[in-house]
Amino acid sequence: MKPNASAVAAQAGNAFLTLQSPTHTFSSSNAPSGRGLVCHDRSFRVLSMTRPIRFGAYPLEDYRAHRDSIQQALQRVLEHGHYILGNEVAMFEQEFASFVGVTHSIGVANGTDAIELLLRALDINEGSSVAVPSQTAVASVSAIVRAGATPLFVDVDPVTFTILPESLDQAIHSPVGTQLKAVLAVHLYGNPAEMDELRDLCNEHNLILLEDCAQSHGATYHGKPVGSIGRGAAFSFYPTKNLGAIGDGGSVISNDTTLADKVRWLRQYGWRERYISDFEGINSRLDELQAAILRVKLPFLTANNKRRRSLATIYEKGLSDLPIQTPVPRPCCEHAYHLYVIRVKQRDALMKYLTSRDIPAARHYPRAVHQQPGYAFLAQRSLPLPNTEALVPEILSLPLHPYLAEDDVEYTVDAIRRFFA
Ligand SMILES: Cc1ncc(COP(=O)(O)O)c(C=O)c1O
């Protein structure tokens, strides 16, 4: 019996990606660079080594970079037999809290739950509203709705894409601002929001400042890691994040012990004591296996972010003379470059041009949240969001993650320059 192509590839040690065509099978190699492409005909003779694969998927590359340690960590959990809220979650909570420079980190099931639990622990629910940019992942907003509160959209800065303090000020003084209890600052794409100005406004108007750090692990604002600035913060460990699990995961971060305790109870049925629900909680626990994986990856986060910043510099230099707005890191901040998002008038044509050349350009996001059909009900009471509406058709994410080669970024720059030539 003839072995199938993936079995052949597996024997050759390269069964990671197989692409089938009617006559040929292509397999990606697992060489450390992950870049070789081998072409087989139907009789499984190797025909040629062709152009290296560019732009490997980040979650897979990240797994490959830590394969042995991850497998050992998983084995450790499997053999230990404590599968829910065991030692790995407890250790990861300590290690992540220390990374962010706060006292408490509570592992939860995902980043959306982290925001919801943060709000619920602060009793921000029916009758309260939370200011949030509409230019964000829908999860920032859906978590507010799930907590029972009402999102109040605010506009963003046209260059940094984070909350515009003037727009927050306008929201506070608008008729719908009277129920405002909190502000959820989103450090979108890894760029820290203008926290000093937001904090001043929050202090002045007795609002709670919270951070959505799902895209900004390791970013800093005036030397302080994001997540340590507001009263509490939420992180996501979705696999594509700068610190990503191999599945879902999230964390609530705070220096406030009362708040942290309440989140800890709410994440597990409202139990303070086992089987006694003092509160109406939910089940949202960080998985023990995911915690073990995150412990393997956390020590590499700072170096990976540095690598992202160094690749971003190649884009910045290569695109500076084109009619493109590249990301602008604040001088006081370290951008985590979760995404490299440019602003360009010819967005759709450029995206088509790049994707036709197998360069994975994407839109984050094709619509702001108030433009999403599922959230149209919130748009009715929204303030005008002119900056948000102007940027949505112009934003384009270029490939960026720490496992890309300089050459991949230069290749993308070249393609963009050709588009404009
Ligand atoms: C800004 C932002 N907030 C919240 C979330 C929610 O995280 P999760 O997908 O882990 O629920 C995400 C994830 O995409 C995000 O990008």
The ligand as a Gaussian input file, in Angstrom:
#p B3LYP/6-31G(d) Opt

LIG

0 1
 C       -9.391000      44.790000      22.231000
 C       -9.923000      43.446000      22.614000
 N      -10.680000      43.321000      23.712000
 C      -11.164000      42.148000      24.121000
 C      -10.919000      40.985000      23.414000
 C      -11.541000      39.712000      23.872000
 O      -10.643000      38.675000      24.101000
 P      -11.092000      37.149000      23.917000
 O      -11.130000      36.866000      22.462000
 O      -10.021000      36.398000      24.641000
 O      -12.418000      36.996000      24.563000
 C      -10.137000      41.059000      22.262000
 C       -9.851000      39.845000      21.480000
 O       -9.823000      39.819000      20.301000
 C       -9.618000      42.322000      21.842000
 O       -8.860000      42.440000      20.755000

